[in-house]
């Protein structure tokens, strides 16, 4: 039996949600680039490494943590390595993949980006919503995440 398609009203909500999310991501990405010369991908990698024990993670763990395919991460890490934001280290006797290590330059770039990025999140997202709308947004995001991870 075929599944029911979304109604016109449901599609209108879907389009508003996806289009607004795209505008928000685009604006946050532009601010991050203008403020810190980092992409959202750079920031995601640097954030994960800054929180990791010893500021290092296996590339496979990093890919899973930021929800990227390993090939996408590998190409991105190459670009970050050329900019001295991270370095990759082989682990002798362990063929489970390289360790990705936050460099001093990467740590400096991450910390320099954090306050401006959080300011942009406040200005572009938090300030646009009432406390009730923020709570509803959290509830919606949690419901979607739960549905998508089943």
C-alpha positions, 0 to 999 in steps of 0.5 A: 500500500503506497504511503500518503503524500504530504498535504499542501499545508504540510509541504508549505511548512516543510518548505518554510523550514528547509528554506529558512534553515538554508538561509540561516546556515548560509548567513552563519557560514558567511559570518564565520568566514568573515570573522575568522576565515573558517568554514562551518566544516573547519569549525566542526572539526576544530570544535570536536578536536578541542573537546577530545582528550589530548586534542586528538581523535581517530579520523573514523571517530571524528567522521562519526562524531561530526556525521560526515562520510570518511571520504569527505572528511579526508579531503577536508582534513587535507585542506585543513592540514595545508593551513596548519589547523590540524595534522595527521599522525600514523599510529605505529602498529595500529592500522585503524586509521590516522590520528587527527591532532589539533595544532597550536594554530588550529587551537588559536583559530578555533578560540578566535572564532568562538566568541564571534560565532556564538554572537552570530548564533545569538543574533541570527537565531536566539534573538529572533525567537521568544523563550517559548519558541526556543523551547518549541524549536528544541522539542521539534529538533529532538523529535526529528533527531529521534525519528531519524536515528531509529 
